[in-house]
Amino acid sequence: MARLSARDVAMVAVFAALYVALSLLPGLPTPGDPTGQIKIEIEASLAPLYGIVLGPYLGALAAFLGTLIAWMLPPSAGSIFGVPALFCPAIDALAVGLMLKGRWKAVLVLLAALIGLYWLSPICLPTATYWYVGLAGSFDKLIALALVVPTALGLKKIGASGYDLEPGAHDASARTGLLYALSFIGNEADSALGCMAYAFFLAALGMPVEAVRFYYVCAPVIYFLVRVIQALIATAVGVPLLRALKKAGVDVLLAV
């Protein structure tokens, strides 16, 4: 097993601390949310960049540590309802890092497995009756699943880390578009884990299954919009950040 270098430890610590600091900011309101309760979390939005800068495993570790520390601080203060979400930003960073390492098949399997497990949760069964619950909670994840292969082909074309370089593909706009696609896939991996975990978790806590079903079908488009905006935030922050890191001589998995 490879040991972490001092640089690795320092980078993980810095990014974990950054996640905690960003978690203290109030979330952004979601357009179209009549309740005002669905927030766009800046820290979760930037989790794809952890996978790009630190790689799949260190990025996932930094995101998990940041999430864990943030969960233990007020206002969450270790609430049991936050437990299923602890690994969500980490799986975001992991998925993006794996994509950039050329391991898109692993991401395909991961997303498909999370979607499949959600469909097997109590709120989606029997499927013949509650298919609409399954669709409401997974249609956006299915879009991300469909984007994995085209995104991998695009990364191969630009010669991203983990892919063989094909000549004549250095267009900055293409790289920015791929950054957005990666960010969307990563954020949907986060959402896929969260949707699946909470579908089982809330039922296990004794919440009426009908109430959980209602929660999942009441605003699926708004939650999809959250993921679209989160990917935009990651792209808007990622482009100048990755360019600055490149100029500073820091190796990242995607140059833009």
ChimeraX commands (.cxc) that place a marker at each C-alpha (Angstrom):
marker #1 position 0.00,0.00,0.00 radius 0.5
marker #1 position 1.46,3.36,-1.04 radius 0.5
marker #1 position 2.25,5.73,1.79 radius 0.5
marker #1 position 1.12,9.35,1.68 radius 0.5
marker #1 position 3.86,11.90,1.17 radius 0.5
marker #1 position 4.10,15.06,3.27 radius 0.5
marker #1 position 2.75,16.98,0.28 radius 0.5
marker #1 position -0.21,14.63,0.00 radius 0.5
marker #1 position -1.07,15.04,3.67 radius 0.5
marker #1 position -0.75,18.81,3.41 radius 0.5
marker #1 position -2.97,19.00,0.32 radius 0.5
marker #1 position -5.64,16.79,1.89 radius 0.5
marker #1 position -5.57,18.91,5.05 radius 0.5
marker #1 position -5.84,22.18,3.10 radius 0.5
marker #1 position -8.74,21.00,0.95 radius 0.5
marker #1 position -10.54,19.47,3.92 radius 0.5
marker #1 position -10.20,22.77,5.78 radius 0.5
marker #1 position -11.45,24.63,2.71 radius 0.5
marker #1 position -14.54,22.41,2.62 radius 0.5
marker #1 position -15.25,23.16,6.27 radius 0.5
marker #1 position -14.77,26.90,5.75 radius 0.5
marker #1 position -17.12,26.95,2.76 radius 0.5
marker #1 position -19.72,24.96,4.71 radius 0.5
marker #1 position -20.05,27.91,7.09 radius 0.5
marker #1 position -21.41,30.05,4.26 radius 0.5
marker #1 position -25.18,30.17,3.79 radius 0.5
marker #1 position -26.40,28.14,0.85 radius 0.5
marker #1 position -27.64,29.88,-2.27 radius 0.5
marker #1 position -31.41,29.91,-2.90 radius 0.5
marker #1 position -32.63,27.61,-5.66 radius 0.5
marker #1 position -34.61,29.27,-8.45 radius 0.5
marker #1 position -38.16,27.94,-8.60 radius 0.5
marker #1 position -38.22,26.68,-5.01 radius 0.5
marker #1 position -41.41,28.10,-3.46 radius 0.5
marker #1 position -40.42,27.00,0.06 radius 0.5
marker #1 position -36.97,28.57,0.08 radius 0.5
marker #1 position -35.70,25.47,1.91 radius 0.5
marker #1 position -33.72,23.83,-0.92 radius 0.5
marker #1 position -30.27,25.39,-0.86 radius 0.5
marker #1 position -27.32,25.13,-3.23 radius 0.5
marker #1 position -24.32,24.32,-1.05 radius 0.5
marker #1 position -21.11,25.94,-2.29 radius 0.5
marker #1 position -18.85,23.37,-0.62 radius 0.5
marker #1 position -20.65,20.41,-2.23 radius 0.5
marker #1 position -20.66,22.21,-5.58 radius 0.5
marker #1 position -16.86,22.32,-5.59 radius 0.5
marker #1 position -16.28,18.66,-4.72 radius 0.5
marker #1 position -15.55,17.76,-8.39 radius 0.5
marker #1 position -12.49,20.03,-8.22 radius 0.5
marker #1 position -11.12,17.89,-5.39 radius 0.5
marker #1 position -11.02,14.92,-7.75 radius 0.5
marker #1 position -9.38,17.00,-10.48 radius 0.5
marker #1 position -6.68,18.56,-8.31 radius 0.5
marker #1 position -5.96,15.73,-5.84 radius 0.5
marker #1 position -6.99,12.70,-7.87 radius 0.5
marker #1 position -9.75,10.20,-7.10 radius 0.5
marker #1 position -8.54,8.83,-3.77 radius 0.5
marker #1 position -6.92,11.83,-2.09 radius 0.5
marker #1 position -9.75,14.00,-3.41 radius 0.5
marker #1 position -12.33,11.65,-1.92 radius 0.5
marker #1 position -10.43,11.56,1.38 radius 0.5
marker #1 position -10.23,15.36,1.60 radius 0.5
marker #1 position -13.92,15.71,0.74 radius 0.5
marker #1 position -14.92,13.10,3.32 radius 0.5
marker #1 position -12.82,14.63,6.09 radius 0.5
marker #1 position -14.20,18.08,5.31 radius 0.5
marker #1 position -17.77,16.74,5.29 radius 0.5
marker #1 position -17.24,14.85,8.56 radius 0.5
marker #1 position -15.83,17.89,10.37 radius 0.5
marker #1 position -18.54,20.18,8.97 radius 0.5
marker #1 position -21.20,17.67,10.10 radius 0.5
marker #1 position -19.84,17.71,13.66 radius 0.5
marker #1 position -20.04,21.51,13.85 radius 0.5
marker #1 position -23.20,23.56,14.45 radius 0.5
marker #1 position -25.86,23.73,13.15 radius 0.5
marker #1 position -25.66,20.00,12.32 radius 0.5
marker #1 position -23.75,19.11,15.50 radius 0.5
marker #1 position -23.63,15.43,14.61 radius 0.5
marker #1 position -27.32,15.06,13.74 radius 0.5
marker #1 position -28.23,11.50,12.84 radius 0.5
marker #1 position -30.08,12.78,9.77 radius 0.5
marker #1 position -26.76,13.89,8.28 radius 0.5
marker #1 position -25.15,10.44,8.46 radius 0.5
marker #1 position -26.30,9.16,5.02 radius 0.5
marker #1 position -24.82,12.25,3.36 radius 0.5
marker #1 position -21.33,11.95,4.86 radius 0.5
marker #1 position -19.86,10.11,1.88 radius 0.5
marker #1 position -21.72,12.00,-0.85 radius 0.5
marker #1 position -19.10,14.71,-1.64 radius 0.5
marker #1 position -16.40,12.03,-1.44 radius 0.5
marker #1 position -18.08,9.90,-4.09 radius 0.5
marker #1 position -18.38,13.05,-6.22 radius 0.5
marker #1 position -14.62,13.62,-6.08 radius 0.5
marker #1 position -13.95,9.91,-6.58 radius 0.5
marker #1 position -16.11,9.69,-9.71 radius 0.5
marker #1 position -14.52,12.75,-11.31 radius 0.5
marker #1 position -11.00,11.58,-10.47 radius 0.5
marker #1 position -11.67,8.12,-11.88 radius 0.5
marker #1 position -13.06,9.63,-15.09 radius 0.5
marker #1 position -9.85,11.60,-15.52 radius 0.5
marker #1 position -7.74,8.52,-14.85 radius 0.5
marker #1 position -9.43,6.77,-17.76 radius 0.5
marker #1 position -11.47,4.51,-15.48 radius 0.5
marker #1 position -14.85,5.54,-16.83 radius 0.5
marker #1 position -16.17,1.98,-16.74 radius 0.5
marker #1 position -15.86,2.01,-12.95 radius 0.5
marker #1 position -17.88,5.24,-12.85 radius 0.5
marker #1 position -20.50,3.70,-15.15 radius 0.5
marker #1 position -20.83,0.68,-12.85 radius 0.5
marker #1 position -20.89,2.86,-9.73 radius 0.5
marker #1 position -23.67,5.12,-11.00 radius 0.5
marker #1 position -25.69,2.21,-12.36 radius 0.5
marker #1 position -25.38,0.36,-9.04 radius 0.5
marker #1 position -26.55,3.36,-7.01 radius 0.5
marker #1 position -29.50,3.93,-9.34 radius 0.5
marker #1 position -30.40,0.24,-9.22 radius 0.5
marker #1 position -30.25,0.16,-5.41 radius 0.5
marker #1 position -32.52,3.19,-5.24 radius 0.5
marker #1 position -35.09,1.37,-7.39 radius 0.5
marker #1 position -34.90,-1.54,-4.92 radius 0.5
marker #1 position -35.61,0.70,-1.91 radius 0.5
marker #1 position -38.92,0.43,-0.02 radius 0.5
marker #1 position -40.29,3.63,-1.57 radius 0.5
marker #1 position -40.00,2.26,-5.13 radius 0.5
marker #1 position -41.49,-1.18,-4.48 radius 0.5
marker #1 position -43.53,-2.68,-5.95 radius 0.5
marker #1 position -42.08,-1.15,-9.10 radius 0.5
marker #1 position -45.23,-1.73,-11.16 radius 0.5
marker #1 position -47.10,0.59,-8.78 radius 0.5
marker #1 position -44.46,3.09,-7.74 radius 0.5
marker #1 position -42.41,3.38,-10.92 radius 0.5
marker #1 position -43.03,7.13,-10.91 radius 0.5
marker #1 position -41.20,7.41,-7.56 radius 0.5
marker #1 position -38.23,5.60,-9.04 radius 0.5
marker #1 position -38.25,7.84,-12.09 radius 0.5
marker #1 position -38.64,11.05,-10.07 radius 0.5
marker #1 position -35.62,10.20,-7.97 radius 0.5
marker #1 position -33.37,8.90,-10.74 radius 0.5
marker #1 position -34.11,10.61,-14.07 radius 0.5
marker #1 position -31.28,13.12,-13.57 radius 0.5
marker #1 position -28.88,10.34,-12.55 radius 0.5
marker #1 position -29.80,8.49,-15.74 radius 0.5
marker #1 position -28.83,11.61,-17.70 radius 0.5
marker #1 position -25.46,11.62,-15.93 radius 0.5
marker #1 position -25.08,7.91,-16.66 radius 0.5
marker #1 position -25.68,8.59,-20.36 radius 0.5
marker #1 position -23.01,11.32,-20.29 radius 0.5
marker #1 position -20.22,9.09,-18.96 radius 0.5
marker #1 position -19.16,7.53,-22.27 radius 0.5
marker #1 position -19.35,10.75,-24.36 radius 0.5
marker #1 position -17.39,12.59,-21.67 radius 0.5
marker #1 position -14.76,9.85,-21.60 radius 0.5
marker #1 position -14.42,10.07,-25.39 radius 0.5
marker #1 position -14.07,13.85,-25.12 radius 0.5
marker #1 position -11.37,13.49,-22.48 radius 0.5
marker #1 position -9.51,11.04,-24.70 radius 0.5
marker #1 position -9.67,13.50,-27.57 radius 0.5
marker #1 position -8.10,16.34,-25.59 radius 0.5
marker #1 position -5.47,14.07,-24.08 radius 0.5
marker #1 position -6.46,14.46,-20.45 radius 0.5
marker #1 position -4.52,12.49,-17.82 radius 0.5
marker #1 position -5.14,8.77,-18.20 radius 0.5
marker #1 position -5.93,9.05,-21.91 radius 0.5
marker #1 position -3.77,8.80,-25.03 radius 0.5
marker #1 position -3.37,12.15,-26.74 radius 0.5
marker #1 position -5.03,12.54,-30.10 radius 0.5
marker #1 position -3.56,15.40,-32.17 radius 0.5
marker #1 position -5.34,18.68,-32.80 radius 0.5
marker #1 position -7.61,18.74,-29.77 radius 0.5
marker #1 position -6.57,21.59,-27.49 radius 0.5
marker #1 position -9.59,23.86,-27.76 radius 0.5
marker #1 position -10.13,25.71,-24.48 radius 0.5
marker #1 position -13.90,25.83,-24.89 radius 0.5
marker #1 position -13.98,22.05,-25.32 radius 0.5
marker #1 position -12.01,21.63,-22.11 radius 0.5
marker #1 position -14.37,23.97,-20.28 radius 0.5
marker #1 position -17.34,22.01,-21.59 radius 0.5
marker #1 position -15.76,18.79,-20.38 radius 0.5
marker #1 position -15.14,20.38,-16.99 radius 0.5
marker #1 position -18.86,21.12,-16.80 radius 0.5
marker #1 position -19.77,17.57,-17.86 radius 0.5
marker #1 position -17.41,16.10,-15.27 radius 0.5
marker #1 position -18.81,18.38,-12.58 radius 0.5
marker #1 position -22.37,17.38,-13.47 radius 0.5
marker #1 position -21.51,13.67,-13.40 radius 0.5
marker #1 position -19.74,14.08,-10.06 radius 0.5
marker #1 position -22.60,16.02,-8.49 radius 0.5
marker #1 position -25.08,13.44,-9.77 radius 0.5
marker #1 position -22.96,10.65,-8.24 radius 0.5
marker #1 position -23.29,12.58,-4.96 radius 0.5
marker #1 position -27.05,12.83,-5.49 radius 0.5
marker #1 position -27.38,9.16,-6.48 radius 0.5
marker #1 position -25.74,8.03,-3.25 radius 0.5
marker #1 position -27.80,10.46,-1.19 radius 0.5
marker #1 position -31.13,9.53,-2.79 radius 0.5
marker #1 position -30.46,5.83,-2.39 radius 0.5
marker #1 position -29.17,6.10,1.18 radius 0.5
marker #1 position -32.00,8.30,2.42 radius 0.5
marker #1 position -34.64,6.12,0.76 radius 0.5
marker #1 position -33.52,3.22,2.97 radius 0.5
marker #1 position -32.52,5.34,5.98 radius 0.5
marker #1 position -35.77,7.25,6.44 radius 0.5
marker #1 position -37.82,4.08,6.11 radius 0.5
marker #1 position -35.55,2.35,8.65 radius 0.5
marker #1 position -36.11,5.20,11.10 radius 0.5
marker #1 position -39.80,4.47,10.99 radius 0.5
marker #1 position -40.94,7.36,8.83 radius 0.5
marker #1 position -44.10,6.38,6.94 radius 0.5
marker #1 position -43.16,5.12,3.48 radius 0.5
marker #1 position -45.91,7.19,1.88 radius 0.5
marker #1 position -44.45,10.34,3.43 radius 0.5
marker #1 position -40.99,9.49,2.07 radius 0.5
marker #1 position -42.49,8.83,-1.37 radius 0.5
marker #1 position -44.21,12.21,-1.32 radius 0.5
marker #1 position -40.91,13.91,-0.44 radius 0.5
marker #1 position -39.17,12.27,-3.40 radius 0.5
marker #1 position -41.81,13.20,-5.96 radius 0.5
marker #1 position -42.70,16.72,-4.79 radius 0.5
marker #1 position -39.81,18.61,-6.42 radius 0.5
marker #1 position -37.62,16.41,-8.69 radius 0.5
marker #1 position -37.11,19.14,-11.30 radius 0.5
marker #1 position -35.95,21.62,-8.66 radius 0.5
marker #1 position -33.37,19.14,-7.35 radius 0.5
marker #1 position -32.22,18.54,-10.92 radius 0.5
marker #1 position -31.80,22.31,-11.27 radius 0.5
marker #1 position -29.65,22.28,-8.13 radius 0.5
marker #1 position -27.24,19.83,-9.80 radius 0.5
marker #1 position -27.14,21.89,-13.00 radius 0.5
marker #1 position -26.28,25.04,-11.03 radius 0.5
marker #1 position -23.73,23.21,-8.87 radius 0.5
marker #1 position -21.92,22.09,-12.02 radius 0.5
marker #1 position -21.96,25.70,-13.27 radius 0.5
marker #1 position -20.43,26.88,-9.98 radius 0.5
marker #1 position -17.71,24.21,-10.15 radius 0.5
marker #1 position -16.92,25.23,-13.73 radius 0.5
marker #1 position -16.89,28.96,-12.97 radius 0.5
marker #1 position -14.51,28.43,-10.05 radius 0.5
marker #1 position -12.57,25.63,-11.69 radius 0.5
marker #1 position -11.48,27.41,-14.87 radius 0.5
marker #1 position -9.46,30.19,-13.17 radius 0.5
marker #1 position -8.34,27.88,-10.34 radius 0.5
marker #1 position -6.98,25.18,-12.63 radius 0.5
marker #1 position -5.27,27.75,-14.84 radius 0.5
marker #1 position -3.64,29.35,-11.78 radius 0.5
marker #1 position -2.47,25.96,-10.51 radius 0.5
marker #1 position -1.04,25.12,-13.92 radius 0.5
marker #1 position 0.91,28.39,-14.00 radius 0.5
marker #1 position 2.18,27.62,-10.51 radius 0.5
marker #1 position 3.49,24.26,-11.72 radius 0.5
marker #1 position 0.96,22.13,-9.85 radius 0.5
marker #1 position -0.02,18.96,-11.70 radius 0.5
marker #1 position -3.78,18.59,-12.13 radius 0.5
marker #1 position -5.73,15.93,-14.01 radius 0.5
marker #1 position -7.43,18.42,-16.33 radius 0.5
marker #1 position -5.97,21.62,-17.76 radius 0.5
marker #1 position -8.40,24.21,-19.08 radius 0.5
marker link #1:1,2 radius 0.2
marker link #1:2,3 radius 0.2
marker link #1:3,4 radius 0.2
marker link #1:4,5 radius 0.2
marker link #1:5,6 radius 0.2
marker link #1:6,7 radius 0.2
marker link #1:7,8 radius 0.2
marker link #1:8,9 radius 0.2
marker link #1:9,10 radius 0.2
marker link #1:10,11 radius 0.2
marker link #1:11,12 radius 0.2
marker link #1:12,13 radius 0.2
marker link #1:13,14 radius 0.2
marker link #1:14,15 radius 0.2
marker link #1:15,16 radius 0.2
marker link #1:16,17 radius 0.2
marker link #1:17,18 radius 0.2
marker link #1:18,19 radius 0.2
marker link #1:19,20 radius 0.2
marker link #1:20,21 radius 0.2
marker link #1:21,22 radius 0.2
marker link #1:22,23 radius 0.2
marker link #1:23,24 radius 0.2
marker link #1:24,25 radius 0.2
marker link #1:25,26 radius 0.2
marker link #1:26,27 radius 0.2
marker link #1:27,28 radius 0.2
marker link #1:28,29 radius 0.2
marker link #1:29,30 radius 0.2
marker link #1:30,31 radius 0.2
marker link #1:31,32 radius 0.2
marker link #1:32,33 radius 0.2
marker link #1:33,34 radius 0.2
marker link #1:34,35 radius 0.2
marker link #1:35,36 radius 0.2
marker link #1:36,37 radius 0.2
marker link #1:37,38 radius 0.2
marker link #1:38,39 radius 0.2
marker link #1:39,40 radius 0.2
marker link #1:40,41 radius 0.2
marker link #1:41,42 radius 0.2
marker link #1:42,43 radius 0.2
marker link #1:43,44 radius 0.2
marker link #1:44,45 radius 0.2
marker link #1:45,46 radius 0.2
marker link #1:46,47 radius 0.2
marker link #1:47,48 radius 0.2
marker link #1:48,49 radius 0.2
marker link #1:49,50 radius 0.2
marker link #1:50,51 radius 0.2
marker link #1:51,52 radius 0.2
marker link #1:52,53 radius 0.2
marker link #1:53,54 radius 0.2
marker link #1:54,55 radius 0.2
marker link #1:55,56 radius 0.2
marker link #1:56,57 radius 0.2
marker link #1:57,58 radius 0.2
marker link #1:58,59 radius 0.2
marker link #1:59,60 radius 0.2
marker link #1:60,61 radius 0.2
marker link #1:61,62 radius 0.2
marker link #1:62,63 radius 0.2
marker link #1:63,64 radius 0.2
marker link #1:64,65 radius 0.2
marker link #1:65,66 radius 0.2
marker link #1:66,67 radius 0.2
marker link #1:67,68 radius 0.2
marker link #1:68,69 radius 0.2
marker link #1:69,70 radius 0.2
marker link #1:70,71 radius 0.2
marker link #1:71,72 radius 0.2
marker link #1:72,73 radius 0.2
marker link #1:73,74 radius 0.2
marker link #1:74,75 radius 0.2
marker link #1:75,76 radius 0.2
marker link #1:76,77 radius 0.2
marker link #1:77,78 radius 0.2
marker link #1:78,79 radius 0.2
marker link #1:79,80 radius 0.2
marker link #1:80,81 radius 0.2
marker link #1:81,82 radius 0.2
marker link #1:82,83 radius 0.2
marker link #1:83,84 radius 0.2
marker link #1:84,85 radius 0.2
marker link #1:85,86 radius 0.2
marker link #1:86,87 radius 0.2
marker link #1:87,88 radius 0.2
marker link #1:88,89 radius 0.2
marker link #1:89,90 radius 0.2
marker link #1:90,91 radius 0.2
marker link #1:91,92 radius 0.2
marker link #1:92,93 radius 0.2
marker link #1:93,94 radius 0.2
marker link #1:94,95 radius 0.2
marker link #1:95,96 radius 0.2
marker link #1:96,97 radius 0.2
marker link #1:97,98 radius 0.2
marker link #1:98,99 radius 0.2
marker link #1:99,100 radius 0.2
marker link #1:100,101 radius 0.2
marker link #1:101,102 radius 0.2
marker link #1:102,103 radius 0.2
marker link #1:103,104 radius 0.2
marker link #1:104,105 radius 0.2
marker link #1:105,106 radius 0.2
marker link #1:106,107 radius 0.2
marker link #1:107,108 radius 0.2
marker link #1:108,109 radius 0.2
marker link #1:109,110 radius 0.2
marker link #1:110,111 radius 0.2
marker link #1:111,112 radius 0.2
marker link #1:112,113 radius 0.2
marker link #1:113,114 radius 0.2
marker link #1:114,115 radius 0.2
marker link #1:115,116 radius 0.2
marker link #1:116,117 radius 0.2
marker link #1:117,118 radius 0.2
marker link #1:118,119 radius 0.2
marker link #1:119,120 radius 0.2
marker link #1:120,121 radius 0.2
marker link #1:121,122 radius 0.2
marker link #1:122,123 radius 0.2
marker link #1:123,124 radius 0.2
marker link #1:124,125 radius 0.2
marker link #1:125,126 radius 0.2
marker link #1:126,127 radius 0.2
marker link #1:127,128 radius 0.2
marker link #1:128,129 radius 0.2
marker link #1:129,130 radius 0.2
marker link #1:130,131 radius 0.2
marker link #1:131,132 radius 0.2
marker link #1:132,133 radius 0.2
marker link #1:133,134 radius 0.2
marker link #1:134,135 radius 0.2
marker link #1:135,136 radius 0.2
marker link #1:136,137 radius 0.2
marker link #1:137,138 radius 0.2
marker link #1:138,139 radius 0.2
marker link #1:139,140 radius 0.2
marker link #1:140,141 radius 0.2
marker link #1:141,142 radius 0.2
marker link #1:142,143 radius 0.2
marker link #1:143,144 radius 0.2
marker link #1:144,145 radius 0.2
marker link #1:145,146 radius 0.2
marker link #1:146,147 radius 0.2
marker link #1:147,148 radius 0.2
marker link #1:148,149 radius 0.2
marker link #1:149,150 radius 0.2
marker link #1:150,151 radius 0.2
marker link #1:151,152 radius 0.2
marker link #1:152,153 radius 0.2
marker link #1:153,154 radius 0.2
marker link #1:154,155 radius 0.2
marker link #1:155,156 radius 0.2
marker link #1:156,157 radius 0.2
marker link #1:157,158 radius 0.2
marker link #1:158,159 radius 0.2
marker link #1:159,160 radius 0.2
marker link #1:160,161 radius 0.2
marker link #1:161,162 radius 0.2
marker link #1:162,163 radius 0.2
marker link #1:163,164 radius 0.2
marker link #1:164,165 radius 0.2
marker link #1:165,166 radius 0.2
marker link #1:166,167 radius 0.2
marker link #1:167,168 radius 0.2
marker link #1:168,169 radius 0.2
marker link #1:169,170 radius 0.2
marker link #1:170,171 radius 0.2
marker link #1:171,172 radius 0.2
marker link #1:172,173 radius 0.2
marker link #1:173,174 radius 0.2
marker link #1:174,175 radius 0.2
marker link #1:175,176 radius 0.2
marker link #1:176,177 radius 0.2
marker link #1:177,178 radius 0.2
marker link #1:178,179 radius 0.2
marker link #1:179,180 radius 0.2
marker link #1:180,181 radius 0.2
marker link #1:181,182 radius 0.2
marker link #1:182,183 radius 0.2
marker link #1:183,184 radius 0.2
marker link #1:184,185 radius 0.2
marker link #1:185,186 radius 0.2
marker link #1:186,187 radius 0.2
marker link #1:187,188 radius 0.2
marker link #1:188,189 radius 0.2
marker link #1:189,190 radius 0.2
marker link #1:190,191 radius 0.2
marker link #1:191,192 radius 0.2
marker link #1:192,193 radius 0.2
marker link #1:193,194 radius 0.2
marker link #1:194,195 radius 0.2
marker link #1:195,196 radius 0.2
marker link #1:196,197 radius 0.2
marker link #1:197,198 radius 0.2
marker link #1:198,199 radius 0.2
marker link #1:199,200 radius 0.2
marker link #1:200,201 radius 0.2
marker link #1:201,202 radius 0.2
marker link #1:202,203 radius 0.2
marker link #1:203,204 radius 0.2
marker link #1:204,205 radius 0.2
marker link #1:205,206 radius 0.2
marker link #1:206,207 radius 0.2
marker link #1:207,208 radius 0.2
marker link #1:208,209 radius 0.2
marker link #1:209,210 radius 0.2
marker link #1:210,211 radius 0.2
marker link #1:211,212 radius 0.2
marker link #1:212,213 radius 0.2
marker link #1:213,214 radius 0.2
marker link #1:214,215 radius 0.2
marker link #1:215,216 radius 0.2
marker link #1:216,217 radius 0.2
marker link #1:217,218 radius 0.2
marker link #1:218,219 radius 0.2
marker link #1:219,220 radius 0.2
marker link #1:220,221 radius 0.2
marker link #1:221,222 radius 0.2
marker link #1:222,223 radius 0.2
marker link #1:223,224 radius 0.2
marker link #1:224,225 radius 0.2
marker link #1:225,226 radius 0.2
marker link #1:226,227 radius 0.2
marker link #1:227,228 radius 0.2
marker link #1:228,229 radius 0.2
marker link #1:229,230 radius 0.2
marker link #1:230,231 radius 0.2
marker link #1:231,232 radius 0.2
marker link #1:232,233 radius 0.2
marker link #1:233,234 radius 0.2
marker link #1:234,235 radius 0.2
marker link #1:235,236 radius 0.2
marker link #1:236,237 radius 0.2
marker link #1:237,238 radius 0.2
marker link #1:238,239 radius 0.2
marker link #1:239,240 radius 0.2
marker link #1:240,241 radius 0.2
marker link #1:241,242 radius 0.2
marker link #1:242,243 radius 0.2
marker link #1:243,244 radius 0.2
marker link #1:244,245 radius 0.2
marker link #1:245,246 radius 0.2
marker link #1:246,247 radius 0.2
marker link #1:247,248 radius 0.2
marker link #1:248,249 radius 0.2
marker link #1:249,250 radius 0.2
marker link #1:250,251 radius 0.2
marker link #1:251,252 radius 0.2
marker link #1:252,253 radius 0.2
marker link #1:253,254 radius 0.2
marker link #1:254,255 radius 0.2
marker link #1:255,256 radius 0.2
view
